Amino acid sequence: MNYISLLQQTYKGKKVLLTGHTGFKGSWMLAWLHKLGCMVKGFALAPQHENDLYCLIEGDRLCDSVIADIRDRELLITTILDFSPDFIFHFAAQPLVRRSYAMPVYTFDVNVTGTLNVLEAIRSLNSKCIAIIVTTDKVYENNETGQAYKVDDKLGGHDPYSASKAAAEILVSSYRNSFFDPAAFSNHQKSIASARAGNVIGGGDRSEDRIIPDIIRGLENNQTIQVRNPNAVRPWQFVLEPLGGYLLLGAMLEKDPQQYAGAWNFGPYVDDVLTVRQVVDQALRIFGSGDYNTPSQVGQPHEAGLLNLDIEQTVLRLGWKPKLNSSEAIEKTIQWYKAVPRGNALSYTLEQLDQYTGL
């Protein structure tokens, strides 16, 4: 059975609880789950802007949306118990490095306590449940030597965002060892995995301090784009790459809840990296307009200059691998922004999903 057929067989008609469904990645995931025929209940803060992807695809029509804070443990547990989901995908987070310097307490509260609340809700369920807890590629103690990090490498984090996500990984591991032991699955009926991915790009992202949204805002406002850290190297990946990985991981957990419970890396191949400058140059070539400068970063918060993931375990054991390289990811992303103002956002989003799954 191929990858896409497995997803269709696994998720059609299933109940899926998706936290963070109003965010960038969450909205793409919502569209995919809807296409797979899932019954989706979302739990997230309200969209911040009318041009957020969730609003553009009319996300309220694709799910039963609960607008609430992931830190509201009582409401979250009640929501999950009442819905009794077959699958939980936990995306809700404070996802921005620079914002975490300005709001460290909020960042730890959302990313750690929010994850704790999800795990407590799962522990309260009396039914079978598969859960994917999404963290980030930044959970590793990054020495910036060019090493590609494996899932059993040391966790850490220089900035509050990275440290909060590493703490969330430790929390997930603790709950798996303490309450969701894979060897005792027949007793508790819960299987928990974490998914680490980063530098995801795609249409509809309007976040602060991310290079693609910064480019889009600059072009829309006829402004010179401000590019921080142009020489920083990142493993850029199209949004559907990790999302497909999460869905495949959920499907494999359902087939074998013991073997696949654990941590997984999702990213491009090790040699498929581009600098921020290369991303900007390619994006502007596709648009056919725009320029940028690189303001001084003296006195600015630290951001990692080099980061990469080792995906060998994911390729060999899970059977997942990237379909697009970094340049193709940029092409898909910019084409979305060019196409959507002329047409229906949901239609074009689903068109890109069909293109991706057909590769």
N, C-alpha and C positions, 0 to 999 in steps of 0.2 A: 504493500500500500504506500502510495507516495505521500509526501508531506502535507499537501493541501487536502487530499482525501481524508487523511487522518484527522485534520482539524475539523473538517465538516462532520465526520462521524462522531467525534468527541463532543463537540459543543452544541450541535443543533438541538434546540429545545431545552437546553440546560439553563439553570438559574445562576447568574454570575453577578457577584457584588464587586463593583469597581469603585475604589476610592480615588479621589482626584480626577473624576471624570470630566470636569470642566476645564482642566488644564490642557496644554498643548499635546503632550503624549497621551493623556487620558482621552482627549477628543478623538484622536486617530484610533485608539484602542476601541472606543465606543463604536465608531463607524465599522470597524472590522467585526466586532462581536455582533452588531446588528446584522451585518451581511451573513454571518454564520448562523443566524436564526436563534440567537440566545435571548432569554428574558433577562434584561439587565436592570439592576438597581444601582444608581450612582449615589455617592456620598462625598460631598465636597463643598468648598466655599463657592459663592456665586461668581460668575465670570466678572472680570474687572472692567472690560471694555466691550462695546457693542461690536467691534471688529475682531474679538477673540474667536478662535476657530470654533469653539462650542456654539457660539451664537450664529456664526456663518453657516454651519451645517444643521442648525435648528435641533440641537442636541436634546431638547426637552421632548421631541417627538420620537427619539430613539431609545429612551429609557424612562424609568420611573426615578426622577431626580429628587434626592434629599439634599437640600442646601443647609449645610451645617459644618461645624468645626470638628476636625478629627480629634481634637482634645476633649470633646464632650463624650466621655466614656459611657455614661449611662445611655445617652441617645444612640450611640454607635452600637452598643451591645443589644439594645432593644431592637434596633433596625435589623441587625444581622440575625438575631434569634427569630424574629417574626418572618423574615424572608427565607431563612434556612437555605443558604446558597450551596450549590454543588462546587463552585469555584469562587475564590476571592483573589483579586489582583489589587494589591495595595500600592497605589501610585502617590497618594496625597503626601505632600512634603513642602518645606521651604527649600527650593532647589538652587538658590543663587549664592555663589561664593561671596561676592562683594556685599550683598545684603546681609550675609551672616556676620560680617564684621560690625555692621551697624546695629544688628538685632541678634546678638548671640543667644540671649535667654529664650527668645521666641523660637529661634532656629532649633535649639536643643529640645525645647518643649514639643514642637510640632514633630520633629523627626525621630525623637526617641520616645517621648510619652505617647505620641500618636501611634507609633508602631506597637508599643506596649498595649494600647487600647484594642488594637486589631487582634493581637495575640490573645488577650483576655477574652474577647468576644468568641474567638475560635475555640478556646478552652471551655467556654460555656455551652457550646453547641452539643446536642445529643445525636447529631447526624453526621454522616460522612462528609468530609470537606477537604478539598485540595486548595492550598494557598501559596501564592507567589508574592514575596515581599521584594519590592523593587528598591534597590539602593543606588549605587553609582560606581564608576571606575575609580573614584577618588577615595575609596575606603582604605587604600594601601598606604603604608609608610613609604612615601615617595622620595627616593634619594636622587632622582633625576640623572641617573647614569645611563639611561637608555634601556634598562631592564624591562622586559615585558612581564608583568606581574601575573603569577598563577594564583588560583583560589586559596591555596594554603600558605601564601606568603603573609608576612606580618602586616597586621592592620594598624592604621594610625591616621593622622590628619593634622596638617599645619594650621589650617583655618577652621573656624567653628563649623562650617558646613561639612567639610570632609570628616572632621572628628565626630560630628553628630551621626553621620551615616555609618562610620565605623562602629560607633556605639550601638547603633541599630542592628548591625550584623552580629555583634556579640550577644545582643538581646535575643535575636532569632535563634542563634545557636544554643543559648541557654534554655529557651523554651522547648526547642526540639529535644535536647538532652533530658530535660526535666519532666516534660509533659507529653511530648509527641515522639517518643522513641520509635524510630522506624521499625525496629524489631518487634515492637508491641502494637503495630498498626491494627491488627485484628481486634484489639481491645478498645483503643480510643478512636480509630477510624479517621485520623487526621494525618495529612502529609504536607510538610512545610519545606519550601525551598526559597533561597534568596537569589536575586538576579542583579548582576553588576554590569552596567553599561554607561557610557557617557558620550558627550559631544555629539548628541543626536541632533540632526538637522532635518527640516522638512517644512512644507507649506503650513502657514497659519500660526507660526510661533511669533508672539508679540512681547516676549519677556524682556526685562531690563538686562543690560550688560551681557548680551549674547550677540555674537558677531553677525549672524544672518538678520535678526530683527533690527540691529543697529543699521545695517546696510539698507534695509527696506525703509526704515524711518527717514534716513538721510535722503534717499531717492524721492520719496513721497513729498518731502518738504523742501526739495531742491537745496539741500545743505551738504557741506563737505562732511564726509563720514569720518568720525574719530575712531581710529584703530589702536587699541591698547595692545601691547605685547605682540607686535607683528611677527616676531621670530619664534613665538611659542609653537610647539609641535603638538598636534592632537590626532587621535584616531577617529576622524570624522565618519559618521555613518548615517545613512538615510533612516528616517524614523521607523519605517516598516521592518527594517532589519531586526532590531531588538524586540519589537512587538511580536513578530513572527516567532522569535526565539522563546519569548515568554509563553506564547500559546502552545508551542511544541512542548516546552517543559511541562506545562499543565497536563497535556495529553499523555506524556510519558509517565508522569506521576500517577495518573489514573490507572494506567496499565500496570505499573510496578511502583507502588508507593514507597517501597523500601529502598530500591536501588538509586532512585533519582532525588531523594530528599537530601539537600545540601546546598552549597553555594556554586554559582555558575557565572562565567564571564561571557559577555556578548560584545563583540567588537569586530572591526575589520582585521585582515591579516596584518602581521607585525610590520611588514614592509610597506603597507598602504597608509602612509601618513602624509599630511600636508601642513605647512606652516599657515598661520593666520593670514599672512600676506598673500600666499598663493590662493587661499580661499577667496579673499577679497578681489584679487585680480581676475580670477575666473568668473566670479559672480558679476562683476561690472562688465566684463566682455559679453556675457550672455544678455545682460540688460541693454548694452549698447550705450550706456551713459554713466555719469557719476565720477567723483574723484574722492580722495581721502588724504588725511595726514595722520601723523603719529605723534600725539602730544607726549610731553615728558611724563614719565611715571615716577619721578622722584617723590618720595613721601607717600606713594600709593600703597594699598594693602598688597601683601604677597599673593601671587597666583603662580601655580606650578608652570614651569616652562616646557616640561617634557613629561609625557604620560602615555603609557601603552599597556595593553592587556595581552596575555597569552591565552588563546582560545582553543588550544590543542585538546583539552579535556572535553570541551563542548562539541568540537567537531567529531572526535572519535567516539565518545560515549553517548552523546545526545543525537548525533546525526544532523546537527545544524551547521550551516556555513554561510558566509556572506554571499549575496547575489550581485551586489553592486560595489564598485570601488568608490573611493572618495570623490573623484571627479564626476562620476555618474550620479552620486548622491547630491552634489552641488547642482548639477544640471536639472535633476528632478525637482529639487527644491525651488530653484529660481523659476522654472517653467510653471510651477503651481502659482506663484505670486503674479506672474504675467497673465495667466489664464483666468484666474478667479474674478478679477474685476469685470471681465467680459461675459461671465457665465455663472452658473449655479455652483456654489462651493461644494455642496455635498456630492453633486454629480461628478465634478472633476476629482474630488478626493476619492470617490469610489472607482473612478476610471484609473487613477494611479494605483489603487489597490489591485484592480484587475490586471493591470500591466505587470505589477510586481509578482503576483502569485502565478502569473503565466510564464515567468522566466524559467 
